[in-house]
Amino acid sequence: MSSTKNILLIGAGKSATYAIEYLATQCKKENWLLTVADFNKEIVEQKIAALPNCKAVQLDINNAKRRSALIEKADLVISMMPPAFHLAIIKDCVKFKKHFANASYVTPEIKAFSDDFKKNNSIALCEIGLDPGIDHMSAMQTIHRLQKEKCELISFKSYCGGLVAPESDNNPWHYKFSWNPRNVIVAGQGTAQFLKNKSVNYLPYHRLFSNIETVKVQGYGEFEAYANRDSLSYIDTYELHGVKDFLRGTLRKKGFCESWNALVQLGITDDTYAVNTDSKSTWRNFLQSYLSDENLFAQHPLLDEIKNYLAGNKIKNKSVIKNLEWLGIFEETKLPLVNATPAQQLQQLLEQKWKMEADDKDMVVMQHQFIYKQNGKTKRLHSSLVMKGENQVHTAMAKTVGLPLAIGAVLILKEKIKQKGVLIPTISSIYNPILKELEKHGVNFIEEEIC
C-alpha cells in the first residue's frame, strides 16, 4: 500500500470529468485522497457523488490565503483553470515544494520557474492535454521510432480539431462549441509562422482563413486546416532540424474557413477595442457601421453591401452569405452586450447558435503527416486519431484533455518520471506509459502508408 498522498485538482469545468474519475479510481487503489476545488462547490459535489476517495471544497482562486492553504496540504496540484490563473498556482507550488501539472502551453513566465522546481526536487508537467499534449506524445513516439529505423525526416505536419460528431452535425457551419468559446473566436489572431520548403513563412491574420489545406482522414472524409500561430518554436522541441516543412494547424469541417474569413474581413472578430453601443443597438446597424456611408443604404440594401464588400475580398461563395444569414446578423436583433468588443458580441451570439444540445456528441480529430526517406526511398505516413464523445458530460474533448493530464499526475506521484523542473511530454519516459494507458481507454492512433 502506498503512503497517503493528496492530489489537489483546481477547476471542475467541462474538461475535468474524466480526469476526476480516473484520479478517483487511482486514489482508491493507492489509498490517496483527491481534493477537487472550484468556485461552485455544488458542481464538484455532483461530479464526485459516486466516486471514492474524493472531497469537494469551495475555492475562489483569487483568494490567495485560501488557495495557499489548500496547496500547502497537497502533494501535487493540477490546474484545470484558464491559463491566466496558472502562474499564481505555480508560485504557491514552488513556495511549498509541490508538484504541478496542467494542460496549457508553457509560457516564458512559467518556464522561468524550472530551476526552482529542480531545487525543490519537484516537477511541473505542462502541455499534457490534447493539443498540446497527445499531439506531442504521439508525434514524438513516431519521430523517435523513425529515427531509430535510420529514416531521414523530410516533412512534418500536425493537425487537430475539436468538432461536432457527424450524427450531431445539423447546422450549415458544421461546427458547435465543444471547448472554450473565446479561444475559438480569437483563434489565429496574430501571425502564423511555419516552415515551407525550408523557408520561414508568415501568414497574417487577415489572410489566414483563405490559405487553407485539405486534410483527409480515413473514414471521415476531408477537413480544412489553417496554420496555428507559432509552429517554428516546436522544431527544437520535436528535434526536427533540417526538415523541409514543419507546420502545426487546426482542423475544421469543409466550408467553415471561408465563412469564418467573411467575419474576419468584416472586422467583427476583433477583440482589441470596444464599440460604442447601447441597449437599442441591433446587429443590423452594427454591421452597417462597418461598411460605408449610411446614405448608401437607401439605394443598396445591407445584404447587397455585404455581398459587394466580400466580393472585393474574393469571397463570392453563395453558401457564405447563407451561413451569415443563418446567424441572424442582418436582422434587427438587439446586440447581446453594451459597449463590448466586436469579438465579445460575436461570442455571445455564437454561444447560442453553436450550442451543443443535450443529445449532441462532440468529436476530436488529430492527424500527423510524415514524409521521410528510408533506404533511398521516399515514403509518406499518416497517423490519425478520431474520438467521439458519449454525451454532454463524457465528451471527447474532456477525455482527451483530462485523461493524459491525470495519467501524468499519477506517474509523478509514483516517481516514474526521473527528470525534474518544468517539463513537457516529449521524452519517452513520459509519453510511452501515458500513450499505453490511453490505449486502454480507447484513445489510439491508426497509421497508414500513403502511396
Secondary structure by P-SEA (a helix, b strand, c coil): cccbbbbbbccccccaaaaaaaaaaaaaaacbbbbbbcccaaaaaaaacccccbbbbbbcccaaaaaaaaaaaccbbbbcccccaaaaaaaaaaaabbbbbbcccccaaaaaaaaaaaaacccccccccccccaaaaaaaaaaaaaaaacccccbbbbbbbbccccccccccccccccccaaaaaaccccbbbbbcccbbbbbcccccccbbbbbbcccccbbbbbbcccccccccccccccccccccccccccaaaaaaaaaaaaccccccccccccccccaaaaaaaacccccccccccaaaaaaaaaaaaccccaaaaaaaaaaccccccccccccccaaaaaaaaaaaaacccccbbbbbbbbbbbbbbcccbbbbbbbbbbbbbccccccaaaaaacaaaaaaaaaaaaccccccccccccccccaaaaaaaaaaacbbbbbbbcc
